[in-house]
């Protein structure tokens, strides 16, 4: 929770919609902070997933003989049935 206040040095009163405008601005700030926190959590989650996948590949590679490691890595980077569905762009985007 937070608070927002407004004041003026002018003699005339603030416009009637001032409270609603400040509340709307506070909502935008709260949403921006929530989005930044969520993005940080998402980035950390993706980093953990990538690290886990890298570790799994490393452990799998250590269990295979040298010749099988190269074949396994090379064949895993080519999607199954890639030719049947046309060219698949780099990065997996369609």
N, C-alpha and C positions, 0 to 999 in steps of 0.2 A: 504494500500500500504506500501511497505517497500523497502529497498535497501540492496544489498549485494555487497561487494567489496572484492577484492583479491589483495594481494601484495606478493612480494618475496624479500628476502635479497640477493639472488643469482644474479650473473651478467648476466646469460643467461635469455632470455625472457621466459615467461610462455608458456606452450604448446598451440598450436592453438585452441584446443577444450575447453580451460579453461572457456570461457564465457558460452558455452552451458552446461558444467557440473555444473557451479554455478547456472545457470537458472533452470536446472533440480532439483538440490538440494533445491532451493528456492521453487519450485513448491511442492516438497514433504513436506517441512515444512508447507507450507500454507494448504495443504490437511490434515496434521496431526492436525493442529490447528482447522480447520473447523470440522473435525471428533470429536474432543474433545468437542467443543462447541455444536455440534448436539447431542452427547451422553448425555451431561449434560441437555440439553433441553428435550430430550426423557425421561430421568430419572425423571425429575421434572414433566413432563406430566403424567407419569405412577403413580407417587405418588399422584397427584391430582385426577386421576381416582379412585385409590384405596380408597382414603379418601372420595370421593363422594359416592362410593358404600357402604363403611362402614356406612356413615351417613344415606344413604337411608335405609339400613337394620336396623339401630338403630331406625329410625323414624317408620318404618313399624312394628318393634317389640313392640314399645311402644303403638301402636294402637290395638294390639291383646291381648286377654286374655292370662294368663300365660300358660295354656295347649296348646293353639294353637301356641304359640311361639316355643315351643320345637318341635312340629310336623312340623311346617313350616321350621325350620332350618334343621331338620333331612332329610326331603324329598327333600329339594332343593339341597342337596349335592350329591344326586344320580341322574345321568343323566337319562332322560326319555328313555325307551326302551333299557337300557344298555345291557340286556341279549340278545337281538335280534342281536346285532352287535359284540358280544364277549366281552371279558374283556377289560375295559378301564383302562390304567395304571394311577397311582397316578400322579397328576399334569397336566393331560390332554394330555400329549404327546403321539404320536402314534408310 
